[in-house]
Amino acid sequence: MTTERSVDVLIVGAGISGIDAAYHLQREFPDRTFELVDRQQSFGGTWRTHKYPGIRSDSDLYTFGFSWKPWIGVPIATADEILAYLDEAIDEQDIRRHIRYRKSLVKAEWSSDSSHWAVTIHDLDTSERETVICNFMWMCQGYYRHEKGYTPDFPGMNDFAGAIVHPQEWPEDLDYHDKKVVVIGSGATAATLIPAMAQDCRHITMLQRSPTYFFARPNNNELADALAPLDLPEQWTHEIMRRKSLHDQKTITHRSFADPEGLRDDLLSTAQYYLGENYPIDPHFTPHYRPWRQRLAVVPDGDLFKSIRAGQASVVTDQIESFTHDGIQLKSGQALEADVIITATGFNMCVLGDIDFVIDGEPLDVSQCVGHRGIMYTGVPNLAWMFGYLRTSWTMRADLIAGFVCRIFQHMDDNHYEVVTPQLRAEDADMPLLPFIDEENFNAGYLMRSMHLLPKQGDREPWVFSQDYYTEKHTIAATDLEDGSLQYR
Ligand SMILES: Cc1cc2nc3c(=O)[nH]c(=O)nc-3n(C[C@H](O)[C@H](O)[C@H](O)COP(=O)(O)OP(=O)(O)OC[C@H]3O[C@@H](n4cnc5c(N)ncnc54)[C@H](O)[C@@H]3O)c2cc1C
């Protein structure tokens, strides 16, 4: 059965970005109709999908939380705490009645004749399909496939007698009590899982091909503690903490370019401090890349290092030859015994929510498009993607994008436009087209594997996607909406 309805704006995804988009939209345009649609059972996106032990943020909630809702708590928060915060936000802003769950957007067809998108939505419970007509698609579907994590095809996986688990698909009944566990990977997920599981396992080993920088720091904030007795309005404290956090991040980012060796020394000596002076941080915690080329994994209160120092966890830096019946055979000749192997090996990138986009009858290949500040795409009418920061908190960019989209809506209202489409201008004709994310700047594995699927960026405004909050907070806000790069109709 197919039914048809219409809304002004369709928001894809009810994670932190979708909720942010809904907040800004209804605050700026209370008369616009909108709906958030999500495949999952409930709101929260990433924080609903991931259920592995210890799951927590790796950036502070002053900046990962919304600008418009104070975060009261320790900087690094658990998934449950983030979900509770989002739950409150949805109620306070009366967003709940706009969200529809267990609905998957499968196709979106743009018609220039009618100036609207016809979106096919599949109901995951009843298998019914409906068409929603909308003028604007606000893509808040994140950047990775929620259904399945990325596991490389290791030789011999079928021979292993124990359980192989990807953290993104954590079985509720996984028994690891008194078991030998190997975690493959050394990113934020491994750094979270290991201290959370270490006390219950017989032993847990982090097996890494190459090391990661970890940023150990106490999970409290002296400034927040100092402000507490002053009885300030919560919004003031939130704003001060947010600025402090941004200032600290800016200092680290700046040092990663201006003084990479000094920053590296600081990170390594903190690790050494927590691990004890006899621990061989080389090779286990001495990466070969410049700090910040991948997200710096925060280790609150040094918990990962404490588990290692206590002998509950250990690190092996080596390469996998194959899985065996009893564990993992390494290239060095060493064998690791395991009852459970956890593949903390990352995500599968997902561009535009696995939706089939069609524009005036032609299938859209977004990898051939150029991003307008990495928000809208050449030749794609009335669509914006909330692609946040990979280094600074994601939500800082979501807020900038929300402001940008609302400005465009206002501009279109003022001029009676119905359609906005980014187009390269005559002066952009010979512009070199570059990868969406500059590999020199940020080179996480999931991005490198999927760069060919992502749109391109250019070498000049407004086609640059710098991933730099401190630049974009000025450039996005100051975008000239009539510079010819946005075509209106
Ligand atoms: C374990 C983990 C920890 C992280 N920690 C941090 C952190 O501390 N700081 C930080 O800045 N970033 C972090 N990130 C990155 C994080 O994903 C983003 O910051 C942020 O949560 C993304 O929010 P989002 O709402 O844009 O997307 P998501 O959280 O990915 O939510 C997107 C939603 O859209 C839905 N959806 C997608 N496609 C469709 C479709 N076709 N139809 C219907 N619904 C659809 C999905 O079901 C999902 O619920 C982390 C990521 C992971 C995996």
Ligand as a Chemical Component Dictionary entry (heavy atoms), coordinates in Angstrom:
data_LIG
# 
_chem_comp.id                   LIG 
_chem_comp.type                 NON-POLYMER 
_chem_comp.pdbx_formal_charge   0 
_chem_comp.three_letter_code    LIG 
# 
loop_
_chem_comp_atom.comp_id 
_chem_comp_atom.atom_id 
_chem_comp_atom.alt_atom_id 
_chem_comp_atom.type_symbol 
_chem_comp_atom.charge 
_chem_comp_atom.model_Cartn_x 
_chem_comp_atom.model_Cartn_y 
_chem_comp_atom.model_Cartn_z 
_chem_comp_atom.pdbx_ordinal 
LIG C1  C1  C 0 31.222 5.155  19.202 1  
LIG C2  C2  C 0 31.267 6.544  18.655 2  
LIG C3  C3  C 0 31.649 7.596  19.458 3  
LIG C4  C4  C 0 31.681 8.886  18.943 4  
LIG N1  N1  N 0 32.055 9.895  19.764 5  
LIG C5  C5  C 0 32.074 11.152 19.296 6  
LIG C6  C6  C 0 32.442 12.234 20.127 7  
LIG O1  O1  O 0 32.736 12.077 21.300 8  
LIG N2  N2  N 0 32.466 13.477 19.595 9  
LIG C7  C7  C 0 32.143 13.708 18.306 10 
LIG O2  O2  O 0 32.175 14.852 17.876 11 
LIG N3  N3  N 0 31.776 12.691 17.482 12 
LIG C8  C8  C 0 31.732 11.435 17.940 13 
LIG N4  N4  N 0 31.373 10.416 17.110 14 
LIG C9  C9  C 0 30.946 10.695 15.759 15 
LIG C10 C10 C 0 29.402 10.709 15.825 16 
LIG O3  O3  O 0 28.851 9.774  14.978 17 
LIG C11 C11 C 0 28.868 12.076 15.582 18 
LIG O4  O4  O 0 29.495 13.005 16.342 19 
LIG C12 C12 C 0 27.379 12.251 15.858 20 
LIG O5  O5  O 0 26.858 11.396 16.841 21 
LIG C13 C13 C 0 26.685 12.098 14.602 22 
LIG O6  O6  O 0 25.366 12.478 14.835 23 
LIG P1  P1  P 0 24.348 12.484 13.661 24 
LIG O7  O7  O 0 23.028 12.792 14.251 25 
LIG O8  O8  O 0 24.835 13.374 12.572 26 
LIG O9  O9  O 0 24.391 11.014 13.055 27 
LIG P2  P2  P 0 24.141 9.613  13.718 28 
LIG O10 O10 O 0 24.371 9.627  15.166 29 
LIG O11 O11 O 0 24.929 8.662  12.886 30 
LIG O12 O12 O 0 22.581 9.369  13.497 31 
LIG C14 C14 C 0 22.027 9.258  12.214 32 
LIG C15 C15 C 0 20.652 8.622  12.296 33 
LIG O13 O13 O 0 20.110 8.618  10.969 34 
LIG C16 C16 C 0 19.449 7.403  10.739 35 
LIG N5  N5  N 0 19.446 7.120  9.301  36 
LIG C17 C17 C 0 20.513 7.016  8.472  37 
LIG N6  N6  N 0 20.097 6.760  7.217  38 
LIG C18 C18 C 0 18.744 6.699  7.254  39 
LIG C19 C19 C 0 17.746 6.449  6.264  40 
LIG N7  N7  N 0 18.056 6.226  4.975  41 
LIG N8  N8  N 0 16.444 6.417  6.640  42 
LIG C20 C20 C 0 16.110 6.660  7.947  43 
LIG N9  N9  N 0 17.020 6.912  8.918  44 
LIG C21 C21 C 0 18.319 6.924  8.573  45 
LIG C22 C22 C 0 20.239 6.387  11.528 46 
LIG O14 O14 O 0 19.413 5.291  11.871 47 
LIG C23 C23 C 0 20.678 7.192  12.769 48 
LIG O15 O15 O 0 19.792 7.008  13.837 49 
LIG C24 C24 C 0 31.334 9.119  17.601 50 
LIG C25 C25 C 0 30.971 8.038  16.779 51 
LIG C26 C26 C 0 30.928 6.771  17.298 52 
LIG C27 C27 C 0 30.504 5.665  16.405 53 
# 
loop_
_chem_comp_bond.comp_id 
_chem_comp_bond.atom_id_1 
_chem_comp_bond.atom_id_2 
_chem_comp_bond.value_order 
_chem_comp_bond.pdbx_ordinal 
LIG C1  C2  SING 1  
LIG C2  C3  SING 2  
LIG C2  C26 DOUB 3  
LIG C3  C4  DOUB 4  
LIG C4  N1  SING 5  
LIG C4  C24 SING 6  
LIG N1  C5  DOUB 7  
LIG C5  C6  SING 8  
LIG C5  C8  SING 9  
LIG C6  O1  DOUB 10 
LIG C6  N2  SING 11 
LIG N2  C7  SING 12 
LIG C7  O2  DOUB 13 
LIG C7  N3  SING 14 
LIG N3  C8  DOUB 15 
LIG C8  N4  SING 16 
LIG N4  C9  SING 17 
LIG N4  C24 SING 18 
LIG C9  C10 SING 19 
LIG C10 O3  SING 20 
LIG C10 C11 SING 21 
LIG C11 O4  SING 22 
LIG C11 C12 SING 23 
LIG C12 O5  SING 24 
LIG C12 C13 SING 25 
LIG C13 O6  SING 26 
LIG O6  P1  SING 27 
LIG P1  O7  DOUB 28 
LIG P1  O8  SING 29 
LIG P1  O9  SING 30 
LIG O9  P2  SING 31 
LIG P2  O10 DOUB 32 
LIG P2  O11 SING 33 
LIG P2  O12 SING 34 
LIG O12 C14 SING 35 
LIG C14 C15 SING 36 
LIG C15 O13 SING 37 
LIG C15 C23 SING 38 
LIG O13 C16 SING 39 
LIG C16 N5  SING 40 
LIG C16 C22 SING 41 
LIG N5  C17 SING 42 
LIG N5  C21 SING 43 
LIG C17 N6  DOUB 44 
LIG N6  C18 SING 45 
LIG C18 C19 SING 46 
LIG C18 C21 DOUB 47 
LIG C19 N7  SING 48 
LIG C19 N8  DOUB 49 
LIG N8  C20 SING 50 
LIG C20 N9  DOUB 51 
LIG N9  C21 SING 52 
LIG C22 O14 SING 53 
LIG C22 C23 SING 54 
LIG C23 O15 SING 55 
LIG C24 C25 DOUB 56 
LIG C25 C26 SING 57 
LIG C26 C27 SING 58 
# 
